[in-house]
Amino acid sequence: MEQIVQVTALCVVGALLAVVVRRGSPECALVLGIAAAVAVLVFLAQGLEELMAFLAELGERSGIPETLFMPLYKTLGIALVVRVGAGLCRDAGESALGSVVETAGAVCAMLTALPLLRTVLDMLLELME
């Protein structure tokens, strides 16, 4: 709970600074936004490590092969990167590029999930025989 308050405060301060700076230098405002995003990621690194360790333990204990969990992890990572990237593009006034980032993210997520989808298809075909 404390982390989300700190992250929110950092982002709000970064956004307010960007609004003030944007009038004189839009480029600096964009850099401020990127810096705030990087600071949040660094701040959350330990929490992300704990989460990844738990998910790895969950995979080991469940007996489900890691090859089935890996596409889920990668797809989640893609979704997070795309959301931040598209938002930064829109903040820079490039909404078309933000849409391209989102489209590319959807394609990459589907490509990443292909092994999982193939496994599901194989299981369904086996059940039908």
Backbone as XML, in Angstrom:
<?xml version="1.0"?>
<chain id="A" units="angstrom">
  <residue number="1" name="MET">
    <atom name="N" x="0.819" y="-1.187" z="0.000"/>
    <atom name="CA" x="0.000" y="0.000" z="0.000"/>
    <atom name="C" x="0.867" y="1.257" z="0.000"/>
  </residue>
  <residue number="2" name="GLU">
    <atom name="N" x="1.938" y="1.236" z="0.775"/>
    <atom name="CA" x="2.821" y="2.391" z="0.840"/>
    <atom name="C" x="3.481" y="2.651" z="-0.503"/>
  </residue>
  <residue number="3" name="GLN">
    <atom name="N" x="3.831" y="1.566" z="-1.205"/>
    <atom name="CA" x="4.506" y="1.728" z="-2.487"/>
    <atom name="C" x="3.630" y="2.452" z="-3.496"/>
  </residue>
  <residue number="4" name="ILE">
    <atom name="N" x="2.352" y="2.116" z="-3.559"/>
    <atom name="CA" x="1.491" y="2.740" z="-4.554"/>
    <atom name="C" x="1.308" y="4.228" z="-4.250"/>
  </residue>
  <residue number="5" name="VAL">
    <atom name="N" x="1.288" y="4.591" z="-2.980"/>
    <atom name="CA" x="1.191" y="6.005" z="-2.626"/>
    <atom name="C" x="2.451" y="6.739" z="-3.079"/>
  </residue>
  <residue number="6" name="GLN">
    <atom name="N" x="3.605" y="6.128" z="-2.850"/>
    <atom name="CA" x="4.863" y="6.750" z="-3.255"/>
    <atom name="C" x="4.968" y="6.842" z="-4.778"/>
  </residue>
  <residue number="7" name="VAL">
    <atom name="N" x="4.578" y="5.789" z="-5.464"/>
    <atom name="CA" x="4.622" y="5.788" z="-6.923"/>
    <atom name="C" x="3.676" y="6.846" z="-7.480"/>
  </residue>
  <residue number="8" name="THR">
    <atom name="N" x="2.476" y="6.910" z="-6.935"/>
    <atom name="CA" x="1.507" y="7.899" z="-7.393"/>
    <atom name="C" x="2.023" y="9.315" z="-7.155"/>
  </residue>
  <residue number="9" name="ALA">
    <atom name="N" x="2.594" y="9.551" z="-5.986"/>
    <atom name="CA" x="3.141" y="10.876" z="-5.685"/>
    <atom name="C" x="4.258" y="11.229" z="-6.661"/>
  </residue>
  <residue number="10" name="LEU">
    <atom name="N" x="5.150" y="10.293" z="-6.929"/>
    <atom name="CA" x="6.241" y="10.531" z="-7.870"/>
    <atom name="C" x="5.696" y="10.867" z="-9.256"/>
  </residue>
  <residue number="11" name="CYS">
    <atom name="N" x="4.711" y="10.119" z="-9.696"/>
    <atom name="CA" x="4.129" y="10.363" z="-11.021"/>
    <atom name="C" x="3.386" y="11.693" z="-11.089"/>
  </residue>
  <residue number="12" name="VAL">
    <atom name="N" x="2.665" y="12.039" z="-10.044"/>
    <atom name="CA" x="1.947" y="13.316" z="-10.031"/>
    <atom name="C" x="2.938" y="14.479" z="-10.041"/>
  </residue>
  <residue number="13" name="VAL">
    <atom name="N" x="3.980" y="14.391" z="-9.249"/>
    <atom name="CA" x="5.000" y="15.446" z="-9.244"/>
    <atom name="C" x="5.662" y="15.544" z="-10.619"/>
  </residue>
  <residue number="14" name="GLY">
    <atom name="N" x="5.992" y="14.391" z="-11.202"/>
    <atom name="CA" x="6.582" y="14.391" z="-12.542"/>
    <atom name="C" x="5.650" y="15.000" z="-13.576"/>
  </residue>
  <residue number="15" name="ALA">
    <atom name="N" x="4.362" y="14.680" z="-13.481"/>
    <atom name="CA" x="3.386" y="15.238" z="-14.420"/>
    <atom name="C" x="3.248" y="16.748" z="-14.241"/>
  </residue>
  <residue number="16" name="LEU">
    <atom name="N" x="3.205" y="17.206" z="-13.001"/>
    <atom name="CA" x="3.104" y="18.652" z="-12.755"/>
    <atom name="C" x="4.335" y="19.392" z="-13.268"/>
  </residue>
  <residue number="17" name="LEU">
    <atom name="N" x="5.505" y="18.831" z="-13.025"/>
    <atom name="CA" x="6.727" y="19.440" z="-13.549"/>
    <atom name="C" x="6.708" y="19.474" z="-15.080"/>
  </residue>
  <residue number="18" name="ALA">
    <atom name="N" x="6.240" y="18.393" z="-15.678"/>
    <atom name="CA" x="6.176" y="18.338" z="-17.139"/>
    <atom name="C" x="5.224" y="19.387" z="-17.691"/>
  </residue>
  <residue number="19" name="VAL">
    <atom name="N" x="4.111" y="19.598" z="-17.016"/>
    <atom name="CA" x="3.153" y="20.622" z="-17.461"/>
    <atom name="C" x="3.790" y="22.004" z="-17.403"/>
  </residue>
  <residue number="20" name="VAL">
    <atom name="N" x="4.513" y="22.297" z="-16.337"/>
    <atom name="CA" x="5.161" y="23.600" z="-16.192"/>
    <atom name="C" x="6.259" y="23.775" z="-17.243"/>
  </residue>
  <residue number="21" name="VAL">
    <atom name="N" x="7.049" y="22.742" z="-17.454"/>
    <atom name="CA" x="8.188" y="22.824" z="-18.380"/>
    <atom name="C" x="7.727" y="22.790" z="-19.838"/>
  </residue>
  <residue number="22" name="ARG">
    <atom name="N" x="6.600" y="22.152" z="-20.119"/>
    <atom name="CA" x="6.131" y="21.956" z="-21.491"/>
    <atom name="C" x="5.978" y="23.283" z="-22.243"/>
  </residue>
  <residue number="23" name="ARG">
    <atom name="N" x="5.574" y="24.324" z="-21.562"/>
    <atom name="CA" x="5.386" y="25.631" z="-22.220"/>
    <atom name="C" x="6.682" y="26.129" z="-22.856"/>
  </residue>
  <residue number="24" name="GLY">
    <atom name="N" x="7.762" y="25.969" z="-22.142"/>
    <atom name="CA" x="9.051" y="26.467" z="-22.636"/>
    <atom name="C" x="9.814" y="25.458" z="-23.457"/>
  </residue>
  <residue number="25" name="SER">
    <atom name="N" x="9.691" y="24.178" z="-23.116"/>
    <atom name="CA" x="10.483" y="23.148" z="-23.795"/>
    <atom name="C" x="9.734" y="21.814" z="-23.776"/>
  </residue>
  <residue number="26" name="PRO">
    <atom name="N" x="8.977" y="21.530" z="-24.832"/>
    <atom name="CA" x="8.241" y="20.260" z="-24.876"/>
    <atom name="C" x="9.150" y="19.032" z="-24.795"/>
  </residue>
  <residue number="27" name="GLU">
    <atom name="N" x="10.362" y="19.166" z="-25.331"/>
    <atom name="CA" x="11.293" y="18.036" z="-25.296"/>
    <atom name="C" x="11.693" y="17.690" z="-23.866"/>
  </residue>
  <residue number="28" name="CYS">
    <atom name="N" x="11.930" y="18.719" z="-23.079"/>
    <atom name="CA" x="12.294" y="18.495" z="-21.677"/>
    <atom name="C" x="11.130" y="17.887" z="-20.900"/>
  </residue>
  <residue number="29" name="ALA">
    <atom name="N" x="9.918" y="18.264" z="-21.255"/>
    <atom name="CA" x="8.744" y="17.692" z="-20.593"/>
    <atom name="C" x="8.655" y="16.195" z="-20.878"/>
  </residue>
  <residue number="30" name="LEU">
    <atom name="N" x="8.945" y="15.821" z="-22.120"/>
    <atom name="CA" x="8.932" y="14.396" z="-22.470"/>
    <atom name="C" x="10.019" y="13.647" z="-21.707"/>
  </residue>
  <residue number="31" name="VAL">
    <atom name="N" x="11.198" y="14.234" z="-21.609"/>
    <atom name="CA" x="12.297" y="13.611" z="-20.865"/>
    <atom name="C" x="11.920" y="13.455" z="-19.392"/>
  </residue>
  <residue number="32" name="LEU">
    <atom name="N" x="11.240" y="14.441" z="-18.839"/>
    <atom name="CA" x="10.777" y="14.333" z="-17.452"/>
    <atom name="C" x="9.812" y="13.157" z="-17.279"/>
  </residue>
  <residue number="33" name="GLY">
    <atom name="N" x="8.921" y="12.986" z="-18.233"/>
    <atom name="CA" x="7.982" y="11.856" z="-18.175"/>
    <atom name="C" x="8.702" y="10.525" z="-18.238"/>
  </residue>
  <residue number="34" name="ILE">
    <atom name="N" x="9.664" y="10.427" z="-19.136"/>
    <atom name="CA" x="10.447" y="9.189" z="-19.249"/>
    <atom name="C" x="11.240" y="8.944" z="-17.975"/>
  </residue>
  <residue number="35" name="ALA">
    <atom name="N" x="11.838" y="9.993" z="-17.420"/>
    <atom name="CA" x="12.616" y="9.855" z="-16.188"/>
    <atom name="C" x="11.726" y="9.383" z="-15.040"/>
  </residue>
  <residue number="36" name="ALA">
    <atom name="N" x="10.520" y="9.919" z="-14.949"/>
    <atom name="CA" x="9.596" y="9.486" z="-13.895"/>
    <atom name="C" x="9.233" y="8.010" z="-14.077"/>
  </residue>
  <residue number="37" name="ALA">
    <atom name="N" x="9.000" y="7.595" z="-15.321"/>
    <atom name="CA" x="8.663" y="6.191" z="-15.586"/>
    <atom name="C" x="9.822" y="5.266" z="-15.207"/>
  </residue>
  <residue number="38" name="VAL">
    <atom name="N" x="11.032" y="5.659" z="-15.556"/>
    <atom name="CA" x="12.214" y="4.856" z="-15.209"/>
    <atom name="C" x="12.390" y="4.803" z="-13.694"/>
  </residue>
  <residue number="39" name="ALA">
    <atom name="N" x="12.192" y="5.932" z="-13.026"/>
    <atom name="CA" x="12.328" y="5.963" z="-11.558"/>
    <atom name="C" x="11.325" y="5.017" z="-10.903"/>
  </residue>
  <residue number="40" name="VAL">
    <atom name="N" x="10.109" y="4.980" z="-11.417"/>
    <atom name="CA" x="9.100" y="4.078" z="-10.867"/>
    <atom name="C" x="9.516" y="2.628" z="-11.082"/>
  </residue>
  <residue number="41" name="LEU">
    <atom name="N" x="10.025" y="2.310" z="-12.277"/>
    <atom name="CA" x="10.460" y="0.936" z="-12.540"/>
    <atom name="C" x="11.603" y="0.520" z="-11.624"/>
  </residue>
  <residue number="42" name="VAL">
    <atom name="N" x="12.542" y="1.418" z="-11.408"/>
    <atom name="CA" x="13.651" y="1.132" z="-10.488"/>
    <atom name="C" x="13.113" y="0.936" z="-9.076"/>
  </residue>
  <residue number="43" name="PHE">
    <atom name="N" x="12.182" y="1.775" z="-8.685"/>
    <atom name="CA" x="11.576" y="1.691" z="-7.354"/>
    <atom name="C" x="10.853" y="0.357" z="-7.161"/>
  </residue>
  <residue number="44" name="LEU">
    <atom name="N" x="10.221" y="-0.135" z="-8.217"/>
    <atom name="CA" x="9.441" y="-1.374" z="-8.115"/>
    <atom name="C" x="10.255" y="-2.640" z="-8.418"/>
  </residue>
  <residue number="45" name="ALA">
    <atom name="N" x="11.531" y="-2.490" z="-8.713"/>
    <atom name="CA" x="12.353" y="-3.636" z="-9.111"/>
    <atom name="C" x="12.336" y="-4.753" z="-8.073"/>
  </residue>
  <residue number="46" name="GLN">
    <atom name="N" x="12.461" y="-4.422" z="-6.795"/>
    <atom name="CA" x="12.479" y="-5.454" z="-5.761"/>
    <atom name="C" x="11.140" y="-6.178" z="-5.704"/>
  </residue>
  <residue number="47" name="GLY">
    <atom name="N" x="10.053" y="-5.435" z="-5.800"/>
    <atom name="CA" x="8.734" y="-6.059" z="-5.801"/>
    <atom name="C" x="8.536" y="-6.970" z="-7.003"/>
  </residue>
  <residue number="48" name="LEU">
    <atom name="N" x="9.047" y="-6.547" z="-8.149"/>
    <atom name="CA" x="8.952" y="-7.380" z="-9.347"/>
    <atom name="C" x="9.767" y="-8.665" z="-9.196"/>
  </residue>
  <residue number="49" name="GLU">
    <atom name="N" x="10.923" y="-8.552" z="-8.556"/>
    <atom name="CA" x="11.748" y="-9.741" z="-8.309"/>
    <atom name="C" x="11.009" y="-10.734" z="-7.415"/>
  </residue>
  <residue number="50" name="GLU">
    <atom name="N" x="10.362" y="-10.229" z="-6.373"/>
    <atom name="CA" x="9.597" y="-11.106" z="-5.478"/>
    <atom name="C" x="8.455" y="-11.778" z="-6.220"/>
  </residue>
  <residue number="51" name="LEU">
    <atom name="N" x="7.778" y="-11.021" z="-7.060"/>
    <atom name="CA" x="6.669" y="-11.567" z="-7.840"/>
    <atom name="C" x="7.148" y="-12.641" z="-8.802"/>
  </residue>
  <residue number="52" name="MET">
    <atom name="N" x="8.244" y="-12.384" z="-9.483"/>
    <atom name="CA" x="8.781" y="-13.371" z="-10.426"/>
    <atom name="C" x="9.238" y="-14.635" z="-9.687"/>
  </residue>
  <residue number="53" name="ALA">
    <atom name="N" x="9.832" y="-14.473" z="-8.506"/>
    <atom name="CA" x="10.247" y="-15.639" z="-7.721"/>
    <atom name="C" x="9.033" y="-16.470" z="-7.313"/>
  </residue>
  <residue number="54" name="PHE">
    <atom name="N" x="7.964" y="-15.804" z="-6.920"/>
    <atom name="CA" x="6.747" y="-16.527" z="-6.545"/>
    <atom name="C" x="6.162" y="-17.264" z="-7.743"/>
  </residue>
  <residue number="55" name="LEU">
    <atom name="N" x="6.117" y="-16.600" z="-8.884"/>
    <atom name="CA" x="5.574" y="-17.251" z="-10.073"/>
    <atom name="C" x="6.428" y="-18.452" z="-10.493"/>
  </residue>
  <residue number="56" name="ALA">
    <atom name="N" x="7.740" y="-18.336" z="-10.339"/>
    <atom name="CA" x="8.620" y="-19.473" z="-10.633"/>
    <atom name="C" x="8.344" y="-20.625" z="-9.674"/>
  </residue>
  <residue number="57" name="GLU">
    <atom name="N" x="8.172" y="-20.312" z="-8.397"/>
    <atom name="CA" x="7.849" y="-21.342" z="-7.403"/>
    <atom name="C" x="6.496" y="-21.983" z="-7.714"/>
  </residue>
  <residue number="58" name="LEU">
    <atom name="N" x="5.547" y="-21.173" z="-8.087"/>
    <atom name="CA" x="4.222" y="-21.680" z="-8.452"/>
    <atom name="C" x="4.320" y="-22.659" z="-9.618"/>
  </residue>
  <residue number="59" name="GLY">
    <atom name="N" x="5.124" y="-22.293" z="-10.598"/>
    <atom name="CA" x="5.315" y="-23.180" z="-11.747"/>
    <atom name="C" x="5.971" y="-24.493" z="-11.359"/>
  </residue>
  <residue number="60" name="GLU">
    <atom name="N" x="6.974" y="-24.420" z="-10.495"/>
    <atom name="CA" x="7.676" y="-25.634" z="-10.061"/>
    <atom name="C" x="6.756" y="-26.558" z="-9.266"/>
  </residue>
  <residue number="61" name="ARG">
    <atom name="N" x="6.025" y="-25.982" z="-8.323"/>
    <atom name="CA" x="5.166" y="-26.790" z="-7.461"/>
    <atom name="C" x="3.943" y="-27.355" z="-8.182"/>
  </residue>
  <residue number="62" name="SER">
    <atom name="N" x="3.487" y="-26.656" z="-9.211"/>
    <atom name="CA" x="2.279" y="-27.113" z="-9.909"/>
    <atom name="C" x="2.573" y="-28.281" z="-10.842"/>
  </residue>
  <residue number="63" name="GLY">
    <atom name="N" x="3.837" y="-28.423" z="-11.220"/>
    <atom name="CA" x="4.186" y="-29.495" z="-12.143"/>
    <atom name="C" x="3.929" y="-29.136" z="-13.601"/>
  </residue>
  <residue number="64" name="ILE">
    <atom name="N" x="3.473" y="-27.927" z="-13.830"/>
    <atom name="CA" x="3.237" y="-27.477" z="-15.203"/>
    <atom name="C" x="4.580" y="-27.053" z="-15.788"/>
  </residue>
  <residue number="65" name="PRO">
    <atom name="N" x="4.879" y="-27.503" z="-16.996"/>
    <atom name="CA" x="6.178" y="-27.163" z="-17.590"/>
    <atom name="C" x="6.375" y="-25.649" z="-17.727"/>
  </residue>
  <residue number="66" name="GLU">
    <atom name="N" x="7.613" y="-25.234" z="-17.538"/>
    <atom name="CA" x="7.942" y="-23.810" z="-17.626"/>
    <atom name="C" x="7.622" y="-23.249" z="-19.009"/>
  </residue>
  <residue number="67" name="THR">
    <atom name="N" x="7.686" y="-24.104" z="-20.016"/>
    <atom name="CA" x="7.401" y="-23.640" z="-21.377"/>
    <atom name="C" x="5.971" y="-23.138" z="-21.530"/>
  </residue>
  <residue number="68" name="LEU">
    <atom name="N" x="5.089" y="-23.542" z="-20.638"/>
    <atom name="CA" x="3.717" y="-23.036" z="-20.693"/>
    <atom name="C" x="3.570" y="-21.719" z="-19.935"/>
  </residue>
  <residue number="69" name="PHE">
    <atom name="N" x="4.398" y="-21.508" z="-18.916"/>
    <atom name="CA" x="4.331" y="-20.259" z="-18.158"/>
    <atom name="C" x="5.070" y="-19.116" z="-18.856"/>
  </residue>
  <residue number="70" name="MET">
    <atom name="N" x="6.141" y="-19.433" z="-19.554"/>
    <atom name="CA" x="6.983" y="-18.398" z="-20.152"/>
    <atom name="C" x="6.204" y="-17.474" z="-21.095"/>
  </residue>
  <residue number="71" name="PRO">
    <atom name="N" x="5.357" y="-17.993" z="-21.986"/>
    <atom name="CA" x="4.598" y="-17.063" z="-22.845"/>
    <atom name="C" x="3.709" y="-16.104" z="-22.053"/>
  </residue>
  <residue number="72" name="LEU">
    <atom name="N" x="3.189" y="-16.567" z="-20.927"/>
    <atom name="CA" x="2.364" y="-15.678" z="-20.105"/>
    <atom name="C" x="3.186" y="-14.536" z="-19.532"/>
  </residue>
  <residue number="73" name="TYR">
    <atom name="N" x="4.381" y="-14.848" z="-19.043"/>
    <atom name="CA" x="5.260" y="-13.827" z="-18.492"/>
    <atom name="C" x="5.637" y="-12.813" z="-19.574"/>
  </residue>
  <residue number="74" name="LYS">
    <atom name="N" x="6.018" y="-13.328" z="-20.731"/>
    <atom name="CA" x="6.443" y="-12.447" z="-21.817"/>
    <atom name="C" x="5.296" y="-11.566" z="-22.290"/>
  </residue>
  <residue number="75" name="THR">
    <atom name="N" x="4.105" y="-12.135" z="-22.385"/>
    <atom name="CA" x="2.948" y="-11.365" z="-22.828"/>
    <atom name="C" x="2.624" y="-10.257" z="-21.825"/>
  </residue>
  <residue number="76" name="LEU">
    <atom name="N" x="2.723" y="-10.553" z="-20.556"/>
    <atom name="CA" x="2.506" y="-9.531" z="-19.534"/>
    <atom name="C" x="3.539" y="-8.415" z="-19.662"/>
  </residue>
  <residue number="77" name="GLY">
    <atom name="N" x="4.791" y="-8.785" z="-19.873"/>
    <atom name="CA" x="5.847" y="-7.788" z="-20.063"/>
    <atom name="C" x="5.594" y="-6.922" z="-21.283"/>
  </residue>
  <residue number="78" name="ILE">
    <atom name="N" x="5.164" y="-7.554" z="-22.368"/>
    <atom name="CA" x="4.852" y="-6.804" z="-23.588"/>
    <atom name="C" x="3.730" y="-5.810" z="-23.316"/>
  </residue>
  <residue number="79" name="ALA">
    <atom name="N" x="2.702" y="-6.257" z="-22.622"/>
    <atom name="CA" x="1.564" y="-5.381" z="-22.334"/>
    <atom name="C" x="1.995" y="-4.163" z="-21.517"/>
  </residue>
  <residue number="80" name="LEU">
    <atom name="N" x="2.845" y="-4.373" z="-20.535"/>
    <atom name="CA" x="3.306" y="-3.256" z="-19.704"/>
    <atom name="C" x="4.160" y="-2.272" z="-20.505"/>
  </residue>
  <residue number="81" name="VAL">
    <atom name="N" x="5.069" y="-2.798" z="-21.303"/>
    <atom name="CA" x="5.937" y="-1.936" z="-22.112"/>
    <atom name="C" x="5.112" y="-1.143" z="-23.125"/>
  </residue>
  <residue number="82" name="VAL">
    <atom name="N" x="4.154" y="-1.819" z="-23.760"/>
    <atom name="CA" x="3.321" y="-1.158" z="-24.762"/>
    <atom name="C" x="2.487" y="-0.047" z="-24.134"/>
  </residue>
  <residue number="83" name="ARG">
    <atom name="N" x="1.949" y="-0.313" z="-22.977"/>
    <atom name="CA" x="1.110" y="0.704" z="-22.323"/>
    <atom name="C" x="1.913" y="1.966" z="-22.019"/>
  </residue>
  <residue number="84" name="VAL">
    <atom name="N" x="3.110" y="1.795" z="-21.472"/>
    <atom name="CA" x="3.953" y="2.946" z="-21.155"/>
    <atom name="C" x="4.430" y="3.617" z="-22.442"/>
  </residue>
  <residue number="85" name="GLY">
    <atom name="N" x="4.883" y="2.835" z="-23.399"/>
    <atom name="CA" x="5.382" y="3.396" z="-24.659"/>
    <atom name="C" x="4.324" y="4.171" z="-25.421"/>
  </residue>
  <residue number="86" name="ALA">
    <atom name="N" x="3.129" y="3.610" z="-25.512"/>
    <atom name="CA" x="2.047" y="4.298" z="-26.215"/>
    <atom name="C" x="1.664" y="5.584" z="-25.488"/>
  </residue>
  <residue number="87" name="GLY">
    <atom name="N" x="1.649" y="5.546" z="-24.178"/>
    <atom name="CA" x="1.344" y="6.750" z="-23.406"/>
    <atom name="C" x="2.380" y="7.833" z="-23.618"/>
  </residue>
  <residue number="88" name="LEU">
    <atom name="N" x="3.655" y="7.451" z="-23.655"/>
    <atom name="CA" x="4.717" y="8.436" z="-23.894"/>
    <atom name="C" x="4.609" y="9.036" z="-25.295"/>
  </residue>
  <residue number="89" name="CYS">
    <atom name="N" x="4.269" y="8.200" z="-26.277"/>
    <atom name="CA" x="4.081" y="8.720" z="-27.634"/>
    <atom name="C" x="2.943" y="9.733" z="-27.667"/>
  </residue>
  <residue number="90" name="ARG">
    <atom name="N" x="1.861" y="9.410" z="-26.989"/>
    <atom name="CA" x="0.719" y="10.333" z="-26.966"/>
    <atom name="C" x="1.073" y="11.627" z="-26.229"/>
  </residue>
  <residue number="91" name="ASP">
    <atom name="N" x="1.852" y="11.516" z="-25.153"/>
    <atom name="CA" x="2.286" y="12.711" z="-24.429"/>
    <atom name="C" x="3.162" y="13.602" z="-25.308"/>
  </residue>
  <residue number="92" name="ALA">
    <atom name="N" x="3.901" y="12.972" z="-26.217"/>
    <atom name="CA" x="4.755" y="13.729" z="-27.135"/>
    <atom name="C" x="3.949" y="14.301" z="-28.301"/>
  </residue>
  <residue number="93" name="GLY">
    <atom name="N" x="2.638" y="14.050" z="-28.317"/>
    <atom name="CA" x="1.792" y="14.572" z="-29.381"/>
    <atom name="C" x="1.732" y="13.681" z="-30.603"/>
  </residue>
  <residue number="94" name="GLU">
    <atom name="N" x="2.188" y="12.457" z="-30.480"/>
    <atom name="CA" x="2.220" y="11.515" z="-31.602"/>
    <atom name="C" x="1.251" y="10.371" z="-31.345"/>
  </residue>
  <residue number="95" name="SER">
    <atom name="N" x="-0.034" y="10.682" z="-31.420"/>
    <atom name="CA" x="-1.037" y="9.656" z="-31.124"/>
    <atom name="C" x="-1.032" y="8.540" z="-32.161"/>
  </residue>
  <residue number="96" name="ALA">
    <atom name="N" x="-0.699" y="8.864" z="-33.420"/>
    <atom name="CA" x="-0.624" y="7.811" z="-34.443"/>
    <atom name="C" x="0.474" y="6.808" z="-34.096"/>
  </residue>
  <residue number="97" name="LEU">
    <atom name="N" x="1.613" y="7.303" z="-33.630"/>
    <atom name="CA" x="2.692" y="6.388" z="-33.232"/>
    <atom name="C" x="2.293" y="5.581" z="-32.007"/>
  </residue>
  <residue number="98" name="GLY">
    <atom name="N" x="1.538" y="6.189" z="-31.105"/>
    <atom name="CA" x="1.036" y="5.447" z="-29.950"/>
    <atom name="C" x="0.155" y="4.289" z="-30.396"/>
  </residue>
  <residue number="99" name="SER">
    <atom name="N" x="-0.682" y="4.524" z="-31.397"/>
    <atom name="CA" x="-1.532" y="3.451" z="-31.934"/>
    <atom name="C" x="-0.699" y="2.371" z="-32.607"/>
  </residue>
  <residue number="100" name="VAL">
    <atom name="N" x="0.366" y="2.781" z="-33.301"/>
    <atom name="CA" x="1.252" y="1.798" z="-33.937"/>
    <atom name="C" x="1.931" y="0.937" z="-32.876"/>
  </residue>
  <residue number="101" name="VAL">
    <atom name="N" x="2.365" y="1.554" z="-31.784"/>
    <atom name="CA" x="2.990" y="0.799" z="-30.688"/>
    <atom name="C" x="1.997" y="-0.223" z="-30.136"/>
  </residue>
  <residue number="102" name="GLU">
    <atom name="N" x="0.740" y="0.181" z="-29.965"/>
    <atom name="CA" x="-0.273" y="-0.739" z="-29.448"/>
    <atom name="C" x="-0.528" y="-1.888" z="-30.418"/>
  </residue>
  <residue number="103" name="THR">
    <atom name="N" x="-0.586" y="-1.589" z="-31.714"/>
    <atom name="CA" x="-0.792" y="-2.638" z="-32.716"/>
    <atom name="C" x="0.391" y="-3.601" z="-32.737"/>
  </residue>
  <residue number="104" name="ALA">
    <atom name="N" x="1.593" y="-3.043" z="-32.712"/>
    <atom name="CA" x="2.794" y="-3.888" z="-32.689"/>
    <atom name="C" x="2.815" y="-4.747" z="-31.428"/>
  </residue>
  <residue number="105" name="GLY">
    <atom name="N" x="2.386" y="-4.192" z="-30.319"/>
    <atom name="CA" x="2.334" y="-4.959" z="-29.070"/>
    <atom name="C" x="1.354" y="-6.107" z="-29.158"/>
  </residue>
  <residue number="106" name="ALA">
    <atom name="N" x="0.208" y="-5.881" z="-29.787"/>
    <atom name="CA" x="-0.776" y="-6.956" z="-29.942"/>
    <atom name="C" x="-0.216" y="-8.079" z="-30.805"/>
  </residue>
  <residue number="107" name="VAL">
    <atom name="N" x="0.464" y="-7.716" z="-31.893"/>
    <atom name="CA" x="1.063" y="-8.727" z="-32.764"/>
    <atom name="C" x="2.147" y="-9.497" z="-32.015"/>
  </residue>
  <residue number="108" name="CYS">
    <atom name="N" x="3.007" y="-8.774" z="-31.296"/>
    <atom name="CA" x="4.082" y="-9.428" z="-30.538"/>
    <atom name="C" x="3.518" y="-10.332" z="-29.445"/>
  </residue>
  <residue number="109" name="ALA">
    <atom name="N" x="2.459" y="-9.905" z="-28.792"/>
    <atom name="CA" x="1.845" y="-10.728" z="-27.747"/>
    <atom name="C" x="1.284" y="-12.013" z="-28.343"/>
  </residue>
  <residue number="110" name="MET">
    <atom name="N" x="0.646" y="-11.913" z="-29.492"/>
    <atom name="CA" x="0.104" y="-13.117" z="-30.140"/>
    <atom name="C" x="1.229" y="-14.049" z="-30.580"/>
  </residue>
  <residue number="111" name="LEU">
    <atom name="N" x="2.302" y="-13.481" z="-31.119"/>
    <atom name="CA" x="3.441" y="-14.308" z="-31.519"/>
    <atom name="C" x="4.074" y="-14.991" z="-30.309"/>
  </residue>
  <residue number="112" name="THR">
    <atom name="N" x="4.151" y="-14.276" z="-29.215"/>
    <atom name="CA" x="4.719" y="-14.840" z="-27.993"/>
    <atom name="C" x="3.840" y="-15.958" z="-27.446"/>
  </residue>
  <residue number="113" name="ALA">
    <atom name="N" x="2.533" y="-15.821" z="-27.620"/>
    <atom name="CA" x="1.592" y="-16.808" z="-27.088"/>
    <atom name="C" x="1.417" y="-18.018" z="-28.010"/>
  </residue>
  <residue number="114" name="LEU">
    <atom name="N" x="2.015" y="-17.991" z="-29.197"/>
    <atom name="CA" x="1.834" y="-19.108" z="-30.133"/>
    <atom name="C" x="2.168" y="-20.478" z="-29.546"/>
  </residue>
  <residue number="115" name="PRO">
    <atom name="N" x="3.283" y="-20.642" z="-28.830"/>
    <atom name="CA" x="3.556" y="-21.972" z="-28.262"/>
    <atom name="C" x="2.436" y="-22.446" z="-27.333"/>
  </residue>
  <residue number="116" name="LEU">
    <atom name="N" x="1.903" y="-21.538" z="-26.547"/>
    <atom name="CA" x="0.810" y="-21.886" z="-25.648"/>
    <atom name="C" x="-0.443" y="-22.255" z="-26.445"/>
  </residue>
  <residue number="117" name="LEU">
    <atom name="N" x="-0.744" y="-21.479" z="-27.468"/>
    <atom name="CA" x="-1.910" y="-21.760" z="-28.300"/>
    <atom name="C" x="-1.756" y="-23.092" z="-29.033"/>
  </residue>
  <residue number="118" name="ARG">
    <atom name="N" x="-0.539" y="-23.397" z="-29.479"/>
    <atom name="CA" x="-0.297" y="-24.684" z="-30.149"/>
    <atom name="C" x="-0.506" y="-25.851" z="-29.177"/>
  </residue>
  <residue number="119" name="THR">
    <atom name="N" x="-0.066" y="-25.676" z="-27.944"/>
    <atom name="CA" x="-0.256" y="-26.723" z="-26.937"/>
    <atom name="C" x="-1.736" y="-26.947" z="-26.677"/>
  </residue>
  <residue number="120" name="VAL">
    <atom name="N" x="-2.500" y="-25.868" z="-26.577"/>
    <atom name="CA" x="-3.944" y="-25.991" z="-26.370"/>
    <atom name="C" x="-4.579" y="-26.692" z="-27.559"/>
  </residue>
  <residue number="121" name="LEU">
    <atom name="N" x="-4.177" y="-26.330" z="-28.773"/>
    <atom name="CA" x="-4.707" y="-26.984" z="-29.969"/>
    <atom name="C" x="-4.392" y="-28.467" z="-29.968"/>
  </residue>
  <residue number="122" name="ASP">
    <atom name="N" x="-3.162" y="-28.830" z="-29.637"/>
    <atom name="CA" x="-2.785" y="-30.242" z="-29.581"/>
    <atom name="C" x="-3.628" y="-30.994" z="-28.562"/>
  </residue>
  <residue number="123" name="MET">
    <atom name="N" x="-3.851" y="-30.377" z="-27.408"/>
    <atom name="CA" x="-4.666" y="-31.035" z="-26.375"/>
    <atom name="C" x="-6.093" y="-31.237" z="-26.874"/>
  </residue>
  <residue number="124" name="LEU">
    <atom name="N" x="-6.649" y="-30.240" z="-27.537"/>
    <atom name="CA" x="-8.011" y="-30.359" z="-28.064"/>
    <atom name="C" x="-8.097" y="-31.451" z="-29.127"/>
  </residue>
  <residue number="125" name="LEU">
    <atom name="N" x="-7.097" y="-31.512" z="-29.987"/>
    <atom name="CA" x="-7.092" y="-32.543" z="-31.036"/>
    <atom name="C" x="-6.993" y="-33.949" z="-30.424"/>
  </residue>
  <residue number="126" name="GLU">
    <atom name="N" x="-6.202" y="-34.082" z="-29.366"/>
    <atom name="CA" x="-6.093" y="-35.371" z="-28.683"/>
    <atom name="C" x="-7.419" y="-35.766" z="-28.059"/>
  </residue>
  <residue number="127" name="LEU">
    <atom name="N" x="-8.129" y="-34.819" z="-27.480"/>
    <atom name="CA" x="-9.433" y="-35.108" z="-26.878"/>
    <atom name="C" x="-10.461" y="-35.506" z="-27.920"/>
  </residue>
  <residue number="128" name="MET">
    <atom name="N" x="-10.341" y="-34.969" z="-29.105"/>
    <atom name="CA" x="-11.314" y="-35.261" z="-30.161"/>
    <atom name="C" x="-11.100" y="-36.641" z="-30.772"/>
  </residue>
  <residue number="129" name="GLU">
    <atom name="N" x="-9.904" y="-37.219" z="-30.605"/>
    <atom name="CA" x="-9.620" y="-38.544" z="-31.203"/>
    <atom name="C" x="-10.222" y="-39.659" z="-30.397"/>
  </residue>
</chain>
